[in-house]
Amino acid sequence: MTVTDVTPTATGPVRLVPRPLWIGSARCRGMDPSVFYPGRGDNAGMQQAKRICASCDVRQECLEESLVDESGWPGPDGVRGGLSARERRALLREQRIARRS
């Protein structure tokens, strides 16, 4: 189930963006998004983002949504559902291999 955010755009008045209801319960809600996009090699930043996710009540929902976007590729870079983009890609590979077995 989703709710709709009204988001202004640069080229038009507004765009309706569906978002899952669980987002309202996310521990990261209201936090600076840059926390979840540490720079390359910023291990301390990566670990900080993962600690936030580890204590989130909707971590699994976030991870599931981040695994596949509309194009079928892993979700955006950064930490989502407690995993980095690289870790999410590895998880998807493992899932594909398991389905073939």
C-alpha positions in Angstrom: 0.0 0.0 0.0 1.3 3.5 -0.7 0.6 7.1 0.0 1.3 9.9 -2.4 3.8 12.7 -1.9 3.3 15.9 -3.9 6.7 16.9 -5.1 7.4 20.2 -7.0 9.4 19.8 -10.1 11.8 22.2 -11.9 9.8 21.9 -15.2 6.2 21.9 -13.9 3.9 22.5 -11.0 3.9 19.2 -9.2 4.5 15.5 -9.6 2.7 12.8 -7.6 5.1 10.3 -6.2 3.8 7.1 -4.6 5.7 5.9 -1.5 5.2 2.9 0.7 3.4 3.4 4.1 6.3 1.9 6.0 8.5 5.0 5.3 6.7 6.8 8.0 8.2 4.4 10.5 11.8 4.4 9.2 14.5 5.4 11.7 16.1 7.5 9.0 13.0 9.6 8.4 13.9 13.3 8.7 17.6 12.6 8.8 20.0 14.2 6.3 20.1 11.8 3.4 23.8 12.3 2.8 24.4 10.2 5.9 23.4 7.2 3.8 25.6 8.1 0.9 29.1 8.1 2.3 32.0 8.9 -0.1 34.1 6.2 -1.6 36.4 4.8 1.0 34.5 6.4 3.9 34.3 3.3 6.0 33.3 5.2 9.2 30.4 6.9 7.3 29.3 3.5 5.9 29.4 1.9 9.4 27.4 4.9 10.8 24.7 4.4 8.2 24.6 0.7 8.8 24.2 1.2 12.6 21.2 3.4 12.0 19.6 0.8 9.7 20.4 -2.0 12.1 18.1 -0.6 14.8 15.3 0.3 12.3 11.9 -1.4 12.6 11.3 -1.4 8.9 14.8 -2.4 7.8 13.6 -5.5 5.9 10.9 -3.6 4.0 13.5 -1.0 3.0 15.9 -3.7 1.9 13.3 -5.5 -0.2 12.3 -2.3 -1.9 15.9 -1.3 -2.6 16.7 -4.7 -4.2 14.8 -4.0 -7.4 13.6 -0.8 -9.0 11.4 -0.5 -12.0 14.2 -1.4 -14.4 15.2 -4.5 -12.5 18.5 -3.2 -11.3 19.5 -2.8 -7.7 18.2 0.4 -6.1 20.3 3.5 -5.9 23.7 3.7 -4.4 24.2 4.3 -0.8 23.2 2.3 2.3 19.6 1.0 2.2 18.1 -1.7 4.4 21.5 -1.9 6.1 23.4 -3.0 3.0 25.6 -1.0 0.6 24.9 -1.1 -3.1 27.7 -3.6 -3.6 26.2 -5.9 -0.8 22.7 -5.6 -2.4 24.1 -6.6 -5.8 25.8 -9.7 -4.2 22.6 -10.6 -2.4 20.7 -10.4 -5.7 23.3 -12.7 -7.4 22.9 -15.2 -4.5 19.1 -15.1 -4.9 19.3 -15.7 -8.6 21.7 -18.7 -8.1 19.4 -20.2 -5.5 16.4 -19.9 -7.8 18.3 -21.8 -10.5 19.1 -24.7 -8.1 
